[in-house]
Amino acid sequence: LGVPKFPTIILFSHNTNHLLNPFKSLNENHLPFPITTATHTYQNFSLLNPPLLIHLTQIDTITFNSKDITAKVEAGANLAKVYNQ
């Protein structure tokens, strides 16, 4: 991997509903796609064809149910946010 590669398209989503159509299209066409919640690097994510990266950082809602003592933590929530809530 001597030549750095970066994705052509980075899909940022604010909620899970925004992901439905891209996932449906990618699955129907049997296309691979990487998913990340990290923001430090996108290098070499474009090794897949098509060079699309799905970024989940903004899907970070944390919901706590005190009655059932359960929590729903979305994929983009980092540990600092989880511990602080």
N, C-alpha and C positions, 0 to 999 in steps of 0.2 A: 504494500500500500504506500508506495513512494510518492504518489500524486494525491494530495488531499482532494476529497470529493465532498460535496454538500448537496442536500436535497434541492430539487428545483421548486417544489411546492411544500410549504409548511402550513398545515391546517390548524389554526388556533380555534378552539371552540369554547364558548362561555357556558354551555349546558349540554346535557346528553342529547337533547332533541336535535341540536345542530349536527350531530354525528350520524343520525339515522340514514340520510340519503347517501353520504359518502361510503359508509359501511355497506349499504345495500348494493351500490354500484360496484365496489371493489369485490365483494363476494360473488355477485352474479357473473363477473368477468374473470374470476379466479386469479385476481391480482394480489400479490403480496404487499404488505405495508407495515412499516415499523411504528411503534407507539412509544412515546417518551413522556416522562414527567420531569425530566431534568432540563435545566436551562444553560448548562455550562458548555456544551458543544453539540454541533449537528454534523460534525465531520464524519464522513464515511457512511452516513445513513442512506446516501443515494446509491449504494451498491446494489440495492434492489431495483427491479424494474416493475412499475414506474417509480421514479424518484419522489415519492410522496411521503411526508412525515406527519403523523398525527400527534399533536402536542396537547396534553391534558392538564397543564398547569393551572389553567383558569377554571377547571371543574374541581373546585376545592371546598365544597360545602360540607360542614360537619353538623349533624343533627343528633341531639341527645334526647332520649326518652327516659325521663326520671322514673316513670311508673314501671317500665319493664327493665330499667337499668341496662339499656342498650344504646349503641351509637352507630350511626351510619356515616362513614367517612368516604368521601369521593376520592377518586384516583389521584387528583392533583394536589391534595392537601399534604403539606410537608409536616414533619414531626413537630416543628416548633408551633405550628398552628394547632395541631392536635393537642399538645400538652398545655397550651395556653387556654384552650376552651374546656 
